[in-house]
Amino acid sequence: MDPVIEERPGTTIRARVAARGLRLTVAPLLRLWPLTRTGLRPACAIDLASPVVLPAPRWADVEGVRLGDVRAEWVRAPRVAEDRVVLYFHGGGFFSCGLRTHRRMLARLSAASGVPVLSVAYRQLPAAPLAMSVRDCVHAYRWLLEQGFAPERIVVAGDSAGGFLTFAATLEAMREGLPSPAALVAFAPLTDLDHESKVAHANARLEAYLPARRVRQLARMLTEGAEELDPAISPVNADLGGLPPVLIQVGSTEMLLPDAELMAERLAAADVPCRLQVWQEQVHVFQVFADLVPEGLAAIHEAGAFVRQHTEDAWVASGTVAA
């Protein structure tokens, strides 16, 4: 099986302006931000301050919920189907962002897909290593099943670090004997903690704001300072057989393009249906900037259609995939 690679050409002036702005502001900050336990603590302020610039739309309903020790919230557009759900893991390098930073985008995803979104505040650095983040995400999936959601009505999704967790948590849940969800959606996922391919790739110089060389230091923190990185930690190196259909969206010039391409190749080799959409010259997780970047809104609409396809039409009553 080969992955379905879909090129999305054309870059609007708004997208170019956004990339330029991020290159001048966010890029220097991320290059200099100290990746130490003390240095990461102030990162929580990003999530706390985000409602000022990224408020949830007035038409969206936001409802907090506790999943044991894990905070989460429902984000609902009007008139959504309550028997289906998107389980979402936010990005932010495993140390920043959270429920607030992603509310506005997830409200749009809820509207585009016609289902509520459960956004999970999994524990992060510096308080929690990667293993705990994965456990929190598996717990959230188990919780949805316990609430009565059928697995064929659940789509697991995430962006960047949350894309990593989308694959890692789904694989771990299946290893623990839980059923596969209906589909996976990943916006610019980090899939490989080995930084070498990213540093060597031409996009390391084209990337608007993510510093490729910092992945190695981040990986060491995530694995609690282990001297050698275990390749098996990265979902791209796992046994991917049995995963449900996958949609990956990524920008053509961003640092994580090689991660998306390699994951698409590995999924296809494992006979997992995969669509890889490469959006021309879009910044990392450009969907978050949908207010400014038209391509971001278009990508969310395509992700919503994918969710609809795999929760409404792809499954028959017997639980097998329809032809």
Disulfide bonds with the S-S distance in Angstrom:
none
